[in-house]
Amino acid sequence: MSVVPFEQTMDAPLAQPRFNAFLLNLFGAAALFLAGIGQYAVIAAYVRQREREIALRVALGASPASVRWLVLAEALRLAGIGAVIGVIGAAAVSRLLRGLLYEVGSFDPITLTGAVLLLGAASVVAAWLPLRRAMRVDATAMLKA
């Protein structure tokens, strides 16, 4: 009988769960990244399509805060729709993934709230560049064209 550190004893039995957790984290990060890129593309197209309207609002005296809110409200609206669809999807798939969860309920409200808040934060970050573009709209040049 040999004396072995506890960590070394548990390495083999925990290898598969650790690998599964690593893969789930990797896929989750990739999904969040892709969602952010998609959100960026949609908000950029939204700003591009509404450049004339934004220029008109600025020409009529809209404050930078109101232009900022116009773009952020659209980003958060899209994030809200995505969150609702995601929560419904999570409820539908939660029973299938129950075996992969450790000490977390399959429909844990804290985890779902965290996911929704993370999606909202990612949406705000994704809207940052289109928001800056909307803030730099030259009202006179846009309205002349």
Secondary structure, DSSP 8 states (H G I E B T S, - for coil): -----HHHHHHHHHHHHHHHHHHHHHHHHHHHHHHHHHHHHHHHHHHHHTHHHHHHHHHTT--HHHHHHHHHHHHHHHHHHHHHHHHHHHHHHTTTTGGG-SSS-TT-HHHHHHHHHHHHHHHHHHTHHHHHHHHT--HHHHHH-
